[in-house]
Amino acid sequence: MYTKNEIFEQVKKIIAENLEIDGQDIQLEHMLSMYIKDSINFIKVVVGIETVFDVEFTDKDLETDNFTDVESLVSHVLSKLEQ
């Protein structure tokens, strides 16, 4: 089982690799819109998360309103892993 911090570190790495940005600047409280500028980038990050954590996002999960900041994304992954 992953801790919230371990999930955050992995999500940060996934965001940085898929969007070609410096992951050191990514913080839990940062708005996702600071990094993810369009739906294609969002899907790239989601696919990366699904692959690394072996989870699946439903169509309802993919509504961007569900994820305002990095922490909301991390919390969602944690809840998926606890199912």
ChimeraX commands (.cxc) that place a marker at each C-alpha (Angstrom):
marker #1 position 0.00,0.00,0.00 radius 0.5
marker #1 position 1.22,3.46,-0.86 radius 0.5
marker #1 position 1.26,6.42,1.49 radius 0.5
marker #1 position -0.16,9.74,0.32 radius 0.5
marker #1 position 3.37,11.13,0.08 radius 0.5
marker #1 position 4.56,8.18,-2.04 radius 0.5
marker #1 position 1.61,8.70,-4.37 radius 0.5
marker #1 position 2.38,12.41,-4.57 radius 0.5
marker #1 position 6.01,11.71,-5.50 radius 0.5
marker #1 position 4.93,9.33,-8.26 radius 0.5
marker #1 position 2.23,11.69,-9.56 radius 0.5
marker #1 position 4.73,14.53,-9.55 radius 0.5
marker #1 position 7.12,12.39,-11.59 radius 0.5
marker #1 position 4.34,11.42,-14.03 radius 0.5
marker #1 position 3.31,15.06,-14.52 radius 0.5
marker #1 position 6.91,16.16,-15.03 radius 0.5
marker #1 position 7.75,13.39,-17.50 radius 0.5
marker #1 position 4.57,13.68,-19.56 radius 0.5
marker #1 position 4.55,17.46,-19.71 radius 0.5
marker #1 position 8.33,17.87,-19.89 radius 0.5
marker #1 position 8.54,20.21,-16.91 radius 0.5
marker #1 position 10.69,20.34,-13.78 radius 0.5
marker #1 position 8.99,18.18,-11.18 radius 0.5
marker #1 position 10.79,19.92,-8.29 radius 0.5
marker #1 position 8.40,22.86,-8.58 radius 0.5
marker #1 position 5.22,20.79,-8.30 radius 0.5
marker #1 position 3.46,21.13,-4.94 radius 0.5
marker #1 position 0.30,19.49,-3.56 radius 0.5
marker #1 position -1.52,22.80,-3.21 radius 0.5
marker #1 position -0.75,23.96,-6.76 radius 0.5
marker #1 position -3.62,24.17,-9.21 radius 0.5
marker #1 position -3.42,21.52,-11.93 radius 0.5
marker #1 position -4.04,24.24,-14.48 radius 0.5
marker #1 position -0.52,25.51,-13.73 radius 0.5
marker #1 position 0.81,22.40,-15.48 radius 0.5
marker #1 position -2.00,20.86,-17.51 radius 0.5
marker #1 position -3.00,23.30,-20.22 radius 0.5
marker #1 position -5.40,21.13,-22.26 radius 0.5
marker #1 position -7.31,17.86,-22.28 radius 0.5
marker #1 position -4.59,16.03,-24.19 radius 0.5
marker #1 position -2.07,16.75,-21.44 radius 0.5
marker #1 position -4.63,15.71,-18.83 radius 0.5
marker #1 position -5.16,12.36,-20.57 radius 0.5
marker #1 position -1.39,11.82,-20.82 radius 0.5
marker #1 position -1.12,12.27,-17.04 radius 0.5
marker #1 position -4.11,10.02,-16.37 radius 0.5
marker #1 position -2.72,7.24,-18.58 radius 0.5
marker #1 position 0.60,7.53,-16.77 radius 0.5
marker #1 position -1.14,7.24,-13.41 radius 0.5
marker #1 position -3.22,4.27,-14.56 radius 0.5
marker #1 position -0.07,2.51,-15.76 radius 0.5
marker #1 position 2.07,3.15,-12.68 radius 0.5
marker #1 position -0.60,2.42,-10.08 radius 0.5
marker #1 position -2.57,-0.21,-12.03 radius 0.5
marker #1 position -5.85,1.66,-11.53 radius 0.5
marker #1 position -8.55,2.70,-13.98 radius 0.5
marker #1 position -10.25,6.07,-14.19 radius 0.5
marker #1 position -13.90,5.88,-15.22 radius 0.5
marker #1 position -15.43,8.35,-17.65 radius 0.5
marker #1 position -17.00,10.13,-14.68 radius 0.5
marker #1 position -13.58,10.33,-13.01 radius 0.5
marker #1 position -12.21,12.07,-16.08 radius 0.5
marker #1 position -14.31,15.18,-15.62 radius 0.5
marker #1 position -11.68,17.86,-15.12 radius 0.5
marker #1 position -13.83,19.57,-12.49 radius 0.5
marker #1 position -13.00,16.64,-10.21 radius 0.5
marker #1 position -9.37,17.73,-10.08 radius 0.5
marker #1 position -8.65,21.32,-9.20 radius 0.5
marker #1 position -5.25,20.90,-7.60 radius 0.5
marker #1 position -2.51,18.30,-7.39 radius 0.5
marker #1 position -3.78,17.14,-4.00 radius 0.5
marker #1 position -7.23,16.30,-5.39 radius 0.5
marker #1 position -5.57,14.10,-8.02 radius 0.5
marker #1 position -3.37,12.42,-5.41 radius 0.5
marker #1 position -6.36,11.84,-3.13 radius 0.5
marker #1 position -8.31,10.30,-5.99 radius 0.5
marker #1 position -5.47,7.87,-6.72 radius 0.5
marker #1 position -5.32,6.97,-3.02 radius 0.5
marker #1 position -9.07,6.27,-2.98 radius 0.5
marker #1 position -8.74,4.08,-6.09 radius 0.5
marker #1 position -5.96,2.09,-4.45 radius 0.5
marker #1 position -8.06,1.56,-1.32 radius 0.5
marker #1 position -10.95,0.01,-3.30 radius 0.5
marker link #1:1,2 radius 0.2
marker link #1:2,3 radius 0.2
marker link #1:3,4 radius 0.2
marker link #1:4,5 radius 0.2
marker link #1:5,6 radius 0.2
marker link #1:6,7 radius 0.2
marker link #1:7,8 radius 0.2
marker link #1:8,9 radius 0.2
marker link #1:9,10 radius 0.2
marker link #1:10,11 radius 0.2
marker link #1:11,12 radius 0.2
marker link #1:12,13 radius 0.2
marker link #1:13,14 radius 0.2
marker link #1:14,15 radius 0.2
marker link #1:15,16 radius 0.2
marker link #1:16,17 radius 0.2
marker link #1:17,18 radius 0.2
marker link #1:18,19 radius 0.2
marker link #1:19,20 radius 0.2
marker link #1:20,21 radius 0.2
marker link #1:21,22 radius 0.2
marker link #1:22,23 radius 0.2
marker link #1:23,24 radius 0.2
marker link #1:24,25 radius 0.2
marker link #1:25,26 radius 0.2
marker link #1:26,27 radius 0.2
marker link #1:27,28 radius 0.2
marker link #1:28,29 radius 0.2
marker link #1:29,30 radius 0.2
marker link #1:30,31 radius 0.2
marker link #1:31,32 radius 0.2
marker link #1:32,33 radius 0.2
marker link #1:33,34 radius 0.2
marker link #1:34,35 radius 0.2
marker link #1:35,36 radius 0.2
marker link #1:36,37 radius 0.2
marker link #1:37,38 radius 0.2
marker link #1:38,39 radius 0.2
marker link #1:39,40 radius 0.2
marker link #1:40,41 radius 0.2
marker link #1:41,42 radius 0.2
marker link #1:42,43 radius 0.2
marker link #1:43,44 radius 0.2
marker link #1:44,45 radius 0.2
marker link #1:45,46 radius 0.2
marker link #1:46,47 radius 0.2
marker link #1:47,48 radius 0.2
marker link #1:48,49 radius 0.2
marker link #1:49,50 radius 0.2
marker link #1:50,51 radius 0.2
marker link #1:51,52 radius 0.2
marker link #1:52,53 radius 0.2
marker link #1:53,54 radius 0.2
marker link #1:54,55 radius 0.2
marker link #1:55,56 radius 0.2
marker link #1:56,57 radius 0.2
marker link #1:57,58 radius 0.2
marker link #1:58,59 radius 0.2
marker link #1:59,60 radius 0.2
marker link #1:60,61 radius 0.2
marker link #1:61,62 radius 0.2
marker link #1:62,63 radius 0.2
marker link #1:63,64 radius 0.2
marker link #1:64,65 radius 0.2
marker link #1:65,66 radius 0.2
marker link #1:66,67 radius 0.2
marker link #1:67,68 radius 0.2
marker link #1:68,69 radius 0.2
marker link #1:69,70 radius 0.2
marker link #1:70,71 radius 0.2
marker link #1:71,72 radius 0.2
marker link #1:72,73 radius 0.2
marker link #1:73,74 radius 0.2
marker link #1:74,75 radius 0.2
marker link #1:75,76 radius 0.2
marker link #1:76,77 radius 0.2
marker link #1:77,78 radius 0.2
marker link #1:78,79 radius 0.2
marker link #1:79,80 radius 0.2
marker link #1:80,81 radius 0.2
marker link #1:81,82 radius 0.2
marker link #1:82,83 radius 0.2
view
